[in-house]
Amino acid sequence: MTCIRFFTHGASSYLKLGEQQRWLVRAKEHLRTYLQEQQGRGAGRKRSQVNSFRKMMSSSDVSRHMNTIELQLEVTRFLQRCESAAASKAPKTGPPSPEPPGSSPPPTLFGGSPMKVEVACKVRIRL
């Protein structure tokens, strides 16, 4: 879950989120490993005491979270391309203005329902 926080940390646009997609890929790899370990334990292996501080999740929750990560990767790629295309069409009048201090990261599928609706609207508007 920390990788997901790193994904959004400091991002003020989908262009920046696009540069940080590696964190989502890592999160997905961690979840895949967790799922494989969980399935291996189901086959009769004992749980390792080394990883006792891990949050326990059901296989269906892990799979659902992996699907959300994959969908967020697709959304990020799409909106990154849209922002990039818009930026290349915009007239060049000088250096890009810095983001206002304290600006919030763009909405993602990891937020609550209102944030997910905002993501869906952004995608729909650009289709």
N, CA, C and O of each residue as an XYZ file, in Angstrom:
508
protein
N       0.820     -1.192      0.000
C       0.000      0.000      0.000
C       0.862      1.253      0.000
O       0.427      2.308     -0.462
N       2.074      1.143      0.512
C       2.983      2.280      0.526
C       3.331      2.692     -0.897
O       3.460      3.883     -1.180
N       3.484      1.731     -1.791
C       3.807      2.049     -3.186
C       2.726      2.930     -3.807
O       3.027      3.788     -4.636
N       1.488      2.727     -3.418
C       0.394      3.537     -3.960
C       0.512      4.967     -3.472
O       0.224      5.905     -4.216
N       0.932      5.142     -2.232
C       1.150      6.511     -1.718
C       2.295      7.174     -2.460
O       2.222      8.360     -2.780
N       3.362      6.414     -2.739
C       4.483      6.971     -3.506
C       4.035      7.367     -4.907
O       4.527      8.348     -5.465
N       3.107      6.610     -5.472
C       2.591      6.898     -6.819
C       1.994      8.304     -6.877
O       2.240      9.036     -7.836
N       1.222      8.688     -5.874
C       0.547      9.985     -5.907
C       1.357     11.098     -5.249
O       1.048     12.273     -5.447
N       2.375     10.760     -4.479
C       3.133     11.767     -3.734
C       3.788     12.793     -4.668
O       4.560     12.442     -5.560
N       3.466     14.040     -4.444
C       4.074     15.131     -5.203
C       3.537     15.311     -6.609
O       3.976     16.215     -7.321
N       2.610     14.485     -7.023
C       2.070     14.591     -8.383
C       0.975     15.650     -8.419
O       0.079     15.669     -7.576
N       1.065     16.522     -9.402
C       0.054     17.572     -9.542
C      -0.698     17.443    -10.859
O      -1.576     18.251    -11.163
N      -0.354     16.429    -11.633
C      -1.011     16.216    -12.927
C      -0.853     14.752    -13.317
O      -0.099     14.000    -12.700
N      -1.584     14.372    -14.354
C      -1.445     13.002    -14.850
C      -0.116     12.827    -15.584
O       0.376     11.706    -15.718
N       0.464     13.925    -16.056
C       1.805     13.833    -16.641
C       2.786     13.337    -15.583
O       3.617     12.467    -15.848
N       2.679     13.903    -14.377
C       3.575     13.492    -13.286
C       3.222     12.099    -12.790
O       4.114     11.312    -12.474
N       1.930     11.782    -12.717
C       1.548     10.425    -12.322
C       2.109      9.409    -13.317
O       2.531      8.318    -12.934
N       2.107      9.779    -14.588
C       2.648      8.892    -15.616
C       4.113      8.576    -15.385
O       4.573      7.471    -15.673
N       4.846      9.554    -14.861
C       6.264      9.343    -14.571
C       6.463      8.443    -13.357
O       7.556      7.917    -13.143
N       5.419      8.268    -12.571
C       5.543      7.501    -11.331
C       4.793      6.165    -11.390
O       4.529      5.553    -10.355
N       4.454      5.722    -12.590
C       3.714      4.468    -12.737
C       4.462      3.265    -12.187
O       3.853      2.249    -11.854
N       5.778      3.377    -12.092
C       6.575      2.247    -11.604
C       6.118      1.816    -10.208
O       6.225      0.644     -9.847
N       5.607      2.778     -9.426
C       5.148      2.440     -8.078
C       3.914      1.543     -8.122
O       3.757      0.659     -7.280
N       3.052      1.765     -9.085
C       1.870      0.895     -9.219
C       2.278     -0.492     -9.690
O       1.726     -1.498     -9.243
N       3.238     -0.537    -10.588
C       3.732     -1.833    -11.066
C       4.319     -2.616     -9.890
O       4.098     -3.821     -9.764
N       5.066     -1.921     -9.036
C       5.641     -2.571     -7.853
C       4.549     -3.052     -6.899
O       4.621     -4.162     -6.372
N       3.544     -2.216     -6.684
C       2.443     -2.606     -5.792
C       1.762     -3.863     -6.316
O       1.436     -4.770     -5.550
N       1.555     -3.907     -7.609
C       0.909     -5.069     -8.220
C       1.783     -6.318     -8.062
O       1.272     -7.410     -7.811
N       3.099     -6.151     -8.210
C       4.014     -7.279     -8.019
C       3.964     -7.783     -6.575
O       3.960     -8.990     -6.332
N       3.927     -6.850     -5.623
C       3.845     -7.242     -4.212
C       2.564     -8.032     -3.941
O       2.582     -9.051     -3.250
N       1.462     -7.547     -4.494
C       0.187     -8.234     -4.289
C       0.179     -9.604     -4.956
O      -0.361    -10.566     -4.409
N       0.778     -9.687     -6.137
C       0.849    -10.981     -6.841
C       1.658    -11.980     -6.000
O       1.273    -13.142     -5.865
N       2.776    -11.518     -5.442
C       3.603    -12.378     -4.591
C       2.816    -12.821     -3.364
O       2.851    -13.992     -2.984
N       2.110    -11.886     -2.752
C       1.291    -12.201     -1.576
C       0.240    -13.247     -1.925
O       0.020    -14.189     -1.163
N      -0.403    -13.083     -3.062
C      -1.435    -14.015     -3.498
C      -0.845    -15.408     -3.726
O      -1.447    -16.411     -3.343
N       0.329    -15.466     -4.348
C       0.983    -16.755     -4.578
C       1.361    -17.427     -3.268
O       1.219    -18.641     -3.122
N       1.850    -16.627     -2.305
C       2.192    -17.191     -1.000
C       0.946    -17.711     -0.293
O       0.963    -18.768      0.337
N      -0.130    -16.948     -0.411
C      -1.384    -17.341      0.230
C      -1.913    -18.643     -0.375
O      -2.390    -19.517      0.349
N      -1.829    -18.769     -1.685
C      -2.293    -19.978     -2.352
C      -1.395    -21.162     -2.002
O      -1.864    -22.295     -1.887
N      -0.101    -20.891     -1.833
C       0.827    -21.947     -1.435
C       0.532    -22.455     -0.038
O       0.640    -23.651      0.232
N       0.154    -21.529      0.865
C      -0.202    -21.912      2.230
C      -1.453    -22.767      2.242
O      -1.603    -23.661      3.075
N      -2.348    -22.481      1.309
C      -3.578    -23.265      1.227
C      -3.301    -24.714      0.854
O      -4.116    -25.600      1.113
N      -2.143    -24.947      0.246
C      -1.777    -26.300     -0.171
C      -1.081    -27.062      0.953
O      -0.541    -28.146      0.732
N      -1.095    -26.489      2.170
C      -0.543    -27.224      3.297
C       0.726    -26.638      3.891
O       1.231    -27.172      4.878
N       1.255    -25.571      3.336
C       2.446    -24.943      3.911
C       2.074    -24.163      5.159
O       0.968    -23.635      5.273
N       3.007    -24.100      6.084
C       2.783    -23.304      7.293
C       3.128    -21.853      7.023
O       3.975    -21.550      6.184
N       2.470    -20.966      7.739
C       2.709    -19.537      7.604
C       4.056    -19.181      8.208
O       4.391    -19.636      9.301
N       4.812    -18.387      7.516
C       6.108    -17.936      8.008
C       5.926    -16.888      9.089
O       5.099    -15.985      8.955
N       6.689    -17.005     10.149
C       6.626    -16.027     11.228
C       7.353    -14.742     10.858
O       7.132    -13.712     11.494
N       8.216    -14.779      9.845
C       8.981    -13.606      9.434
C       8.057    -12.490      8.969
O       8.322    -11.321      9.248
N       6.988    -12.819      8.273
C       6.090    -11.815      7.716
C       4.847    -11.601      8.575
O       3.776    -11.302      8.047
N       4.976    -11.749      9.878
C       3.807    -11.665     10.751
C       3.243    -10.249     10.863
O       2.143    -10.076     11.388
N       3.959     -9.236     10.387
C       3.471     -7.868     10.462
C       2.679     -7.456      9.227
O       2.198     -6.326      9.143
N       2.547     -8.349      8.291
C       1.772     -8.060      7.089
C       0.291     -7.986      7.395
O      -0.216     -8.689      8.268
N      -0.388     -7.127      6.669
C      -1.846     -7.079      6.768
C      -2.396     -8.308      6.052
O      -1.985     -8.616      4.933
N      -3.305     -8.991      6.685
C      -3.899    -10.174      6.067
C      -5.102     -9.750      5.230
O      -5.958     -8.995      5.692
N      -5.158    -10.237      4.013
C      -6.257     -9.938      3.106
C      -6.711    -11.238      2.463
O      -5.915    -12.157      2.271
N      -7.976    -11.310      2.138
C      -8.480    -12.492      1.443
C      -8.001    -12.473     -0.004
O      -7.644    -11.423     -0.539
N      -7.998    -13.632     -0.621
C      -7.572    -13.736     -2.026
C      -8.437    -12.861     -2.930
O      -7.935    -12.245     -3.870
N      -9.725    -12.809     -2.647
C     -10.616    -12.000     -3.493
C     -10.326    -10.511     -3.321
O     -10.389     -9.757     -4.292
N     -10.006    -10.072     -2.089
C      -9.644     -8.668     -1.875
C      -8.348     -8.321     -2.594
O      -8.233     -7.252     -3.192
N      -7.372     -9.226     -2.536
C      -6.094     -8.994     -3.217
C      -6.320     -8.906     -4.722
O      -5.783     -8.011     -5.376
N      -7.099     -9.813     -5.272
C      -7.389     -9.802     -6.711
C      -8.114     -8.522     -7.123
O      -7.809     -7.931     -8.159
N      -9.068     -8.106     -6.309
C      -9.809     -6.882     -6.600
C      -8.869     -5.671     -6.579
O      -8.966     -4.785     -7.428
N      -7.971     -5.645     -5.613
C      -7.025     -4.531     -5.526
C      -6.067     -4.545     -6.722
O      -5.722     -3.490     -7.254
N      -5.642     -5.728     -7.139
C      -4.774     -5.832     -8.323
C      -5.501     -5.315     -9.563
O      -4.900     -4.640    -10.399
N      -6.784     -5.625     -9.684
C      -7.572     -5.133    -10.819
C      -7.689     -3.610    -10.784
O      -7.622     -2.952    -11.822
N      -7.865     -3.054     -9.581
C      -7.932     -1.591     -9.451
C      -6.618     -0.962     -9.877
O      -6.616      0.058    -10.567
N      -5.503     -1.552     -9.477
C      -4.189     -1.035     -9.866
C      -4.036     -1.081    -11.376
O      -3.576     -0.115    -11.985
N      -4.420     -2.199    -11.986
C      -4.304     -2.323    -13.445
C      -5.167     -1.276    -14.149
O      -4.728     -0.659    -15.119
N      -6.373     -1.079    -13.671
C      -7.255     -0.065    -14.256
C      -6.672      1.334    -14.068
O      -6.746      2.160    -14.977
N      -6.091      1.609    -12.891
C      -5.470      2.912    -12.655
C      -4.289      3.125    -13.598
O      -4.071      4.239    -14.073
N      -3.532      2.079    -13.868
C      -2.432      2.192    -14.839
C      -2.966      2.597    -16.211
O      -2.402      3.473    -16.867
N      -4.050      1.959    -16.641
C      -4.638      2.290    -17.943
C      -5.165      3.726    -17.959
O      -4.939      4.462    -18.920
N      -5.860      4.119    -16.904
C      -6.406      5.481    -16.807
C      -5.267      6.495    -16.827
O      -5.350      7.515    -17.512
N      -4.211      6.216    -16.080
C      -3.075      7.138    -16.016
C      -2.430      7.292    -17.389
O      -2.129      8.408    -17.812
N      -2.217      6.187    -18.079
C      -1.609      6.267    -19.426
C      -2.484      7.101    -20.356
O      -1.986      7.950    -21.095
N      -3.787      6.852    -20.314
C      -4.709      7.567    -21.195
C      -4.720      9.065    -20.886
O      -4.572      9.888    -21.789
N      -4.894      9.414    -19.613
C      -4.972     10.835    -19.254
C      -3.619     11.528    -19.397
O      -3.566     12.731    -19.651
N      -2.535     10.788    -19.237
C      -1.211     11.351    -19.474
C      -1.063     11.721    -20.951
O      -0.550     12.791    -21.280
N      -1.513     10.836    -21.833
C      -1.458     11.139    -23.279
C      -2.326     12.348    -23.604
O      -1.933     13.197    -24.404
N      -3.499     12.432    -22.992
C      -4.395     13.573    -23.223
C      -3.749     14.875    -22.767
O      -3.778     15.867    -23.496
N      -3.169     14.885    -21.576
C      -2.521     16.097    -21.067
C      -1.311     16.464    -21.913
O      -1.054     17.640    -22.169
N      -0.578     15.460    -22.341
C       0.601     15.707    -23.171
C       0.199     16.322    -24.510
O       0.840     17.256    -24.994
N      -0.871     15.787    -25.103
C      -1.358     16.324    -26.383
C      -1.862     17.753    -26.204
O      -1.612     18.606    -27.055
N      -2.562     18.021    -25.114
C      -3.066     19.376    -24.857
C      -1.917     20.343    -24.633
O      -1.970     21.490    -25.077
N      -0.877     19.883    -23.944
C       0.277     20.746    -23.674
C       1.027     21.060    -24.964
O       1.549     22.164    -25.119
N       1.088     20.110    -25.884
C       1.811     20.350    -27.136
C       1.025     21.279    -28.066
O       1.616     21.932    -28.927
N      -0.300     21.346    -27.902
C      -1.129     22.230    -28.722
C      -1.220     23.639    -28.146
O      -1.551     24.586    -28.860
N      -0.928     23.775    -26.864
C      -1.032     25.082    -26.212
C       0.064     26.006    -26.733
O       1.184     25.562    -26.983
N      -0.255     27.293    -26.898
C       0.761     28.225    -27.365
C       1.872     28.382    -26.326
O       1.620     28.412    -25.122
N       3.090     28.480    -26.817
C       4.243     28.635    -25.934
C       4.443     30.122    -25.668
O       4.888     30.864    -26.544
N       4.117     30.541    -24.473
C       4.233     31.971    -24.142
C       5.348     32.238    -23.148
O       5.600     33.393    -22.806
N       6.006     31.223    -22.688
C       7.067     31.397    -21.707
C       7.257     30.119    -20.932
O       6.697     29.077    -21.273
N       8.054     30.209    -19.884
C       8.275     28.991    -19.103
C       6.987     28.536    -18.436
O       6.138     29.357    -18.091
N       6.843     27.237    -18.256
C       5.612     26.734    -17.631
C       5.486     27.276    -16.218
O       6.468     27.394    -15.484
N       4.263     27.598    -15.861
C       4.053     28.128    -14.514
C       4.100     26.984    -13.510
O       3.570     25.903    -13.764
N       4.736     27.227    -12.374
C       4.788     26.159    -11.376
C       3.412     25.924    -10.786
O       2.549     26.802    -10.789
N       3.235     24.725    -10.285
C       1.959     24.388     -9.661
C       1.796     25.220     -8.389
O       2.774     25.473     -7.686
N       0.598     25.636     -8.098
C       0.401     26.395     -6.865
C       0.762     25.547     -5.647
O       0.496     24.345     -5.626
N       1.364     26.167     -4.635
C       1.729     25.383     -3.460
C       0.497     24.758     -2.814
O      -0.566     25.374     -2.736
N       0.663     23.542     -2.363
C      -0.446     22.858     -1.707
C      -1.480     22.293     -2.664
O      -2.555     21.876     -2.234
N      -1.170     22.273     -3.974
C      -2.145     21.716     -4.913
C      -2.253     20.217     -4.671
O      -1.262     19.544     -4.390
N      -3.458     19.716     -4.783
C      -3.686     18.303     -4.493
C      -3.388     17.456     -5.725
O      -3.457     17.942     -6.854
N      -3.057     16.188     -5.499
C      -2.794     15.305     -6.633
C      -4.076     15.067     -7.422
O      -5.172     15.225     -6.886
N      -3.947     14.694     -8.676
C      -5.143     14.404     -9.473
C      -5.912     13.223     -8.881
O      -5.332     12.395     -8.179
N      -7.197     13.144     -9.156
C      -7.992     12.051     -8.595
C      -7.544     10.690     -9.145
O      -7.121     10.568    -10.295
N      -7.652      9.684     -8.290
C      -7.303      8.316     -8.687
C      -8.418      7.367     -8.253
O      -9.359      7.763     -7.565
N      -8.297      6.137     -8.659
C      -9.273      5.114     -8.302
C      -9.053      4.569     -6.897
O      -9.776      3.675     -6.457
N      -8.061      5.102     -6.192
C      -7.777      4.645     -4.842
C      -8.512      5.466     -3.789
O      -8.431      5.163     -2.598
N      -9.225      6.498     -4.217
C      -9.985      7.327     -3.287
C     -11.385      6.775     -3.094
O     -11.703      5.662     -3.514
N     -12.208      7.578     -2.451
C     -13.593      7.189     -2.225
C     -14.434      7.329     -3.479
O     -13.924      7.668     -4.547
N     -15.713      7.070     -3.344
C     -16.628      7.111     -4.490
C     -16.626      8.451     -5.225
O     -16.598      8.454     -6.455
N     -16.654      9.597     -4.520
C     -16.637     10.867     -5.262
C     -15.388     11.024     -6.137
O     -15.461     11.552     -7.247
N     -14.245     10.561     -5.625
C     -13.014     10.665     -6.408
C     -13.072      9.735     -7.620
O     -12.614     10.101     -8.702
N     -13.625      8.553     -7.448
C     -13.752      7.616     -8.570
C     -14.672      8.180     -9.642
O     -14.419      8.008    -10.834
N     -15.730      8.847     -9.225
C     -16.641      9.492    -10.178
C     -15.905     10.580    -10.943
O     -16.099     10.741    -12.147
N     -15.056     11.330    -10.237
C     -14.282     12.381    -10.897
C     -13.335     11.798    -11.946
O     -13.176     12.368    -13.026
N     -12.710     10.671    -11.631
C     -11.836      9.995    -12.600
C     -12.658      9.566    -13.821
O     -12.242      9.783    -14.959
N     -13.814      8.962    -13.583
C     -14.666      8.507    -14.675
C     -15.081      9.687    -15.562
O     -15.103      9.560    -16.787
N     -15.406     10.818    -14.961
C     -15.785     12.002    -15.731
C     -14.627     12.508    -16.574
O     -14.819     12.880    -17.731
N     -13.434     12.524    -16.008
C     -12.252     12.965    -16.764
C     -12.028     12.081    -17.983
O     -11.741     12.570    -19.075
N     -12.163     10.771    -17.781
C     -11.977      9.844    -18.894
C     -13.064     10.037    -19.930
O     -12.779     10.087    -21.127
N     -14.297     10.146    -19.489
C     -15.436     10.276    -20.400
C     -15.358     11.553    -21.215
O     -15.658     11.543    -22.409
N     -14.963     12.647    -20.593
C     -14.854     13.934    -21.275
C     -13.813     13.869    -22.405
O     -13.965     14.523    -23.437
N     -12.778     13.090    -22.200
C     -11.676     13.049    -23.162
C     -11.855     11.983    -24.227
O     -11.032     11.891    -25.138
N     -12.900     11.179    -24.142
C     -13.128     10.153    -25.171
C     -13.730     10.756    -26.423
O     -13.988     10.039    -27.391
